[in-house]
Amino acid sequence: MNYVSTRGSIERADSAEAIRTGIAPDGGLFTPETVPVLSQTEIQSLAGFSYQELAAKILSFFLTDYGQSDLQKMTAAAYAHPSKFSVPEVTPVVQMAEGQYLLELFHGPTCAFKDLALQILPYLMTKAGSISGDNKEIVILVATSGDTGKAALEGFRDVPGTRIVVFFPEEGVSQIQKLQMTTQEGSNTKVVAVKGNFDDTQNGVKSIFTDPVIIEELAAGNMSFSSANSINWGRLVPQIVYYFYGYLNLCRRGAVKPGGPINISVPTGNFGNILAGYFAKRMGLPIARMICASNSNNVLTDFINTGIYDRNRAFYTTISPSMDILISSNLERLLFYLSGNDSERVIEWMGELKTKGSYRVDQDTATQIKDLFYGGFADEASTMATIMRVYEKNRYVMDPHTAVGKTVTD
């Protein structure tokens, strides 16, 4: 499996290099040159796997320079119960209504869905060093809108050969998230508050990543940058696993016939979680429609419906802060694929986003996006109403991010 940069400067890299580097030197994102495709028979053959076994299998399709036995050891450690995850299923499925199910992703050590990726990323990153023969200390930079920060800090806490610096918008995360980050233990952890919103934070981190002076200074100290955001392929690829696990769970309990289609609703801001669903669909998982659910920062909703991405709009601080984003970085990977791996067009669109704050994709790409995704959003009032309605009906306490997804679905 080879990896390329969405902006064309890297034509071939292995997965260890992609994970170790985090972001390509041209500012593009590493993404698989091809996506493996499984038959429905092959997918159903995975039905009896534990989450740990399934994770090792799915990762092996993409991380071909990692040994299978190494991946099995990594997934067994990262998703261990009860030391890491509070339930043996790791991501259990709960029925909400007739034909509607919820995939619970909050049973990790920081109660955020990011734990599913950030518990295994330290293993993948340190192993990448031994695979590539790179003994530099890794300096991990993270921009967070809330839950990524704590999950990354906890995942990399005291991991040898790494340092981690998390940047968060000072007034853009919840009080609980701020306390989680600022009270983090670990000799290799740092937390920085930023005056601005998440997009300001993310843009600043990206500029540090590609600053030649800073990179040269790090190299002189035998250090190099990497990322724990979903711009890093090692952060995104583990998220593909729970789509397969959730689907196979539904098949086992008879809620879906093997090979039968499902729709998925994903609350998303940076487009990473739903992009993992897109990869699962391309691999053969029978996903009919992907529902892209946004909060009041509905830039993705408008993009899906119009083909115009425009971040020149009001920014809202909401009760679902992890989705308070106007620049959805992972969308770049999707555009790369839908444009036929045309890095020149990707460079043009990302350049327009940086200089003008907006871009319009061509009609063919816009049509493909509308065929794949449904875009909708939920404001604060409707999100809170959903939380109340679900509790009254199911006695189930739903977090505001999940409630955005359910509101758009209903």
C-alpha positions in Angstrom: 0.0 0.0 0.0 1.5 3.3 -1.1 0.5 6.8 0.0 0.5 10.0 -1.9 0.1 13.7 -1.0 -3.2 15.3 -2.0 -1.1 18.2 -3.4 1.2 16.1 -5.5 4.7 16.5 -4.1 4.8 13.0 -2.6 4.0 10.3 -5.2 5.0 7.3 -3.1 5.4 6.7 0.6 4.8 3.8 2.8 2.4 3.9 5.7 5.2 4.2 8.3 6.5 7.4 6.6 3.0 8.8 6.3 2.2 8.2 10.0 5.6 9.4 11.2 5.5 12.6 9.1 1.8 13.4 9.7 1.5 16.0 7.0 3.2 16.2 3.7 5.9 18.9 3.1 3.7 20.7 0.6 0.9 21.0 3.2 -1.1 18.2 1.6 -2.5 15.1 3.4 -1.2 11.6 3.0 -3.9 9.3 1.6 -3.9 5.8 0.2 -3.1 5.6 -3.5 -5.7 2.8 -3.8 -8.4 1.5 -1.4 -8.7 -2.3 -0.8 -12.1 -3.8 -1.7 -13.7 -6.7 0.2 -16.4 -8.9 -1.1 -19.6 -9.4 1.0 -18.4 -12.9 1.8 -15.1 -11.6 3.0 -16.8 -9.0 5.2 -19.1 -11.6 6.7 -16.2 -13.8 7.5 -15.1 -11.1 10.0 -18.4 -11.4 12.0 -17.0 -13.5 14.8 -14.0 -11.3 15.4 -13.5 -9.4 18.6 -13.0 -5.6 18.3 -9.2 -6.1 18.8 -9.0 -8.9 16.1 -11.1 -6.9 13.7 -9.0 -3.8 14.2 -5.8 -5.7 13.5 -7.4 -7.2 10.3 -8.7 -3.8 8.9 -5.4 -2.1 9.7 -3.4 -4.8 7.9 -5.1 -3.8 4.6 -3.7 -0.3 4.9 -0.5 -0.6 6.9 1.2 -3.2 4.8 4.7 -2.4 6.1 3.6 -3.3 9.7 3.8 -7.0 10.6 0.5 -8.8 11.4 1.7 -10.0 14.7 2.7 -6.5 15.6 -0.7 -5.1 14.7 -2.4 -7.8 16.8 -0.2 -6.9 19.9 -1.0 -3.2 19.3 -4.7 -3.6 19.0 -4.8 -6.0 22.0 -3.1 -3.4 24.1 -4.8 -0.3 22.8 -8.4 -1.7 23.1 -7.9 -3.8 26.3 -10.8 -4.2 28.7 -11.1 -3.1 31.4 -7.7 -1.2 31.6 -8.5 1.0 28.5 -12.2 0.5 27.6 -15.0 0.1 30.1 -16.9 -2.5 28.1 -15.6 -5.7 26.4 -17.3 -4.8 23.1 -15.3 -1.5 23.0 -18.0 0.1 20.7 -21.4 -1.5 21.6 -24.5 -0.9 19.6 -27.7 0.3 21.3 -31.2 0.4 19.8 -32.9 3.8 19.9 -36.0 3.1 17.9 -37.4 0.7 15.3 -34.6 0.4 12.7 -32.5 3.1 14.4 -29.3 2.2 16.3 -26.6 4.1 18.1 -22.9 3.1 17.9 -21.4 4.1 21.3 -17.9 5.5 21.0 -17.5 7.0 24.5 -16.2 4.0 26.5 -12.5 4.9 26.3 -10.4 6.6 29.0 -11.4 10.2 28.1 -15.0 9.5 27.2 -14.4 10.8 23.7 -14.7 8.9 20.4 -11.2 10.1 19.6 -10.0 7.4 22.0 -10.7 4.8 19.4 -7.8 6.3 17.3 -5.7 7.9 19.9 -5.2 4.9 22.1 -3.5 3.0 19.2 -1.7 5.9 17.4 1.2 6.0 19.9 1.9 2.3 19.1 1.7 3.0 15.4 3.9 6.0 15.5 6.7 4.6 17.6 6.7 1.4 15.5 6.9 3.6 12.4 10.2 4.9 13.7 11.7 1.4 14.0 10.3 0.4 10.5 11.9 3.5 8.8 15.0 3.5 10.9 14.3 7.0 12.1 15.4 7.5 15.7 14.4 11.2 16.0 12.3 12.3 18.9 8.8 13.0 17.7 7.2 16.4 18.6 3.5 16.0 18.1 1.5 19.1 17.5 -2.3 19.0 18.0 -5.0 21.6 17.4 -8.2 20.7 19.2 -11.7 21.9 19.3 -12.2 20.0 22.5 -12.1 16.2 22.7 -9.0 15.5 20.6 -6.7 17.3 22.9 -7.4 15.3 26.1 -7.5 12.0 24.1 -4.2 12.8 22.5 -2.5 13.9 25.7 -3.7 10.7 27.5 -2.6 8.5 24.6 0.9 9.9 24.4 1.5 10.5 28.1 5.0 9.4 29.0 5.4 7.5 25.7 9.2 7.2 25.2 10.6 9.2 22.3 7.7 11.6 22.0 6.6 15.0 23.1 3.1 16.4 22.6 1.9 20.0 22.5 -1.8 20.6 22.4 -3.2 24.0 21.3 -6.8 24.8 22.1 -9.0 27.9 21.7 -9.2 29.5 25.1 -12.9 30.3 25.0 -13.8 27.6 22.5 -13.9 24.4 24.6 -16.2 23.3 27.4 -15.1 23.9 31.0 -14.8 20.1 31.5 -12.6 19.8 28.4 -10.4 22.7 29.5 -9.9 21.1 32.9 -9.2 17.7 31.4 -6.3 19.2 29.3 -4.9 21.7 31.8 -4.7 19.1 34.6 -3.1 16.5 32.3 -0.2 14.4 33.9 2.9 13.4 32.0 6.5 14.5 31.7 6.2 15.0 27.9 2.9 16.9 27.7 2.3 20.6 27.1 -0.9 22.6 26.7 -1.3 26.0 25.1 -4.4 28.2 25.1 -5.0 30.3 21.9 -6.8 33.6 21.6 -9.1 32.8 18.7 -11.4 30.0 17.5 -10.5 26.5 16.4 -9.8 27.5 12.8 -7.3 30.1 14.1 -5.7 27.3 16.2 -5.6 24.8 13.3 -4.2 27.3 10.8 -1.4 28.2 13.3 -0.4 24.6 13.8 -0.4 23.9 10.1 1.9 26.9 9.5 4.3 25.7 12.2 4.3 22.3 10.5 5.6 23.7 7.2 7.9 26.4 8.6 11.3 25.6 7.2 13.2 27.5 9.9 11.4 25.7 12.7 11.9 22.3 10.9 15.6 23.0 10.5 15.9 23.9 14.2 14.1 20.7 15.2 16.4 18.6 13.0 19.4 20.1 14.6 18.1 18.8 17.9 17.4 15.3 16.4 13.6 16.0 16.5 10.8 16.0 13.9 7.2 17.1 13.8 4.2 14.8 13.6 0.5 15.2 14.2 -2.2 13.5 16.2 -5.0 15.3 14.5 -7.1 13.5 11.8 -4.9 15.1 9.2 -2.5 12.2 10.2 -3.5 9.0 8.4 -2.6 7.0 11.6 -5.4 8.9 13.3 -8.0 8.3 10.6 -7.4 4.7 9.6 -8.4 3.2 13.1 -11.8 4.9 12.8 -12.7 2.8 9.8 -12.8 -0.2 12.1 -15.9 0.7 14.2 -18.0 1.1 11.1 -17.3 -2.5 10.2 -17.8 -3.6 13.8 -21.1 -1.8 14.1 -22.4 -3.2 10.8 -21.4 -6.8 11.7 -23.0 -6.3 15.1 -26.3 -5.5 13.4 -25.9 -8.5 11.2 -25.3 -10.8 14.2 -28.4 -9.6 16.0 -30.6 -9.9 12.9 -31.2 -6.2 12.5 -29.7 -6.2 9.1 -29.4 -9.1 6.6 -25.8 -9.8 5.6 -25.1 -7.5 2.6 -28.1 -5.4 3.3 -27.7 -1.6 3.2 -27.6 0.9 6.1 -27.5 4.6 6.3 -25.1 6.3 8.8 -25.5 9.7 10.4 -22.3 11.2 11.6 -21.9 14.5 13.6 -18.8 16.0 12.1 -16.9 19.3 12.0 -13.4 18.5 10.6 -14.8 15.7 8.3 -12.6 13.0 9.7 -15.2 10.7 11.3 -17.5 10.7 8.3 -14.5 10.3 5.9 -13.6 7.1 7.8 -17.2 6.0 6.9 -16.5 6.9 3.3 -13.4 4.6 3.3 -15.5 1.8 4.8 -18.0 2.3 2.0 -15.3 2.2 -0.6 -14.0 -1.0 0.9 -17.4 -2.7 0.3 -19.4 -2.0 3.5 -23.0 -1.6 2.3 -23.5 2.0 3.3 -26.3 3.5 1.2 -26.2 7.1 2.3 -23.9 9.1 4.6 -25.7 11.8 6.6 -23.3 14.6 7.4 -24.7 16.3 10.4 -23.5 19.8 11.4 -24.4 22.2 14.2 -25.0 25.9 13.7 -21.5 26.1 12.0 -23.1 24.5 9.0 -20.4 25.1 6.3 -20.5 21.5 5.3 -24.2 21.4 4.9 -24.1 24.3 2.5 -21.2 22.8 0.7 -22.9 19.4 0.1 -26.0 21.2 -1.1 -24.4 23.8 -3.3 -20.9 22.7 -4.2 -19.6 26.0 -2.7 -17.4 25.9 0.3 -17.5 29.3 2.1 -16.0 29.9 5.5 -16.9 33.6 5.3 -19.7 33.5 7.8 -20.5 33.9 11.4 -18.7 31.5 13.8 -20.8 30.1 16.6 -19.7 28.7 20.0 -22.1 25.9 20.7 -22.9 23.2 23.2 -21.3 20.8 20.7 -17.8 22.5 20.7 -15.9 19.7 19.0 -17.9 20.6 15.8 -17.3 24.3 16.1 -15.2 24.4 12.9 -15.4 26.3 9.6 -12.4 24.8 7.9 -12.9 21.0 7.5 -9.4 19.8 6.8 -10.2 16.2 5.9 -12.5 17.3 3.1 -9.3 17.7 1.1 -8.9 13.9 1.0 -12.4 13.4 -0.3 -11.9 16.1 -3.0 -8.7 14.4 -4.1 -10.5 11.1 -4.8 -13.6 12.6 -6.4 -11.5 14.8 -8.7 -9.8 11.7 -10.0 -6.6 12.2 -7.9 -6.2 15.6 -9.5 -3.7 17.3 -7.1 -3.6 20.5 -9.3 -7.3 21.0 -8.7 -6.9 20.3 -5.0 -4.1 22.9 -4.8 -6.3 25.4 -6.6 -9.3 24.9 -4.3 -7.2 25.0 -1.1 -5.4 28.1 -2.4 -8.7 29.8 -2.9 -9.9 28.8 0.5 -6.7 30.3 2.0 -6.8 33.6 0.1 -10.6 34.2 -0.4 -12.1 32.0 2.2 -14.2 30.1 -0.4 -14.1 27.9 -3.5 -16.5 26.2 -5.8 -15.9 22.7 -7.1 -16.8 21.6 -10.6 -20.2 20.2 -11.4 -19.1 16.6 -11.7 -17.4 16.7 -8.2 -20.5 18.5 -6.8 -22.8 15.8 -8.2 -20.7 13.0 -6.8 -20.8 14.6 -3.4 -24.6 14.9 -3.4 -24.9 11.3 -4.5 -22.7 10.2 -1.5 -23.8 12.5 1.3 -26.9 14.2 2.7 -26.1 17.4 4.5 -28.2 18.8 7.3 -27.7 20.8 10.5 -29.2 21.3 13.9 -29.4 24.5 15.9 -29.0 24.7 19.7 -32.8 24.6 20.4 -33.4 21.6 18.3 -30.4 19.8 19.7 -31.5 20.3 23.3 -35.0 19.3 22.4 -33.7 16.0 21.0 -31.7 15.4 24.2 -34.8 15.9 26.2 -37.0 13.8 23.9 -34.6 10.8 23.9 -34.3 10.9 27.7 -38.0 11.0 28.2 -38.6 8.1 25.8 -35.6 5.9 26.3 -34.1 7.1 29.7 -30.9 7.6 27.7 -28.6 10.6 28.3 -27.4 11.6 24.8 -24.5 14.0 24.5 -24.9 17.2 22.4 -22.8 16.0 19.5 -24.7 12.7 19.1 -27.9 14.7 19.5 -27.0 16.8 16.4 -26.7 13.6 14.4 -30.0 12.2 15.6 -31.8 15.6 15.0 -30.6 15.7 11.4 -31.6 12.0 10.9 -35.1 12.4 12.4 
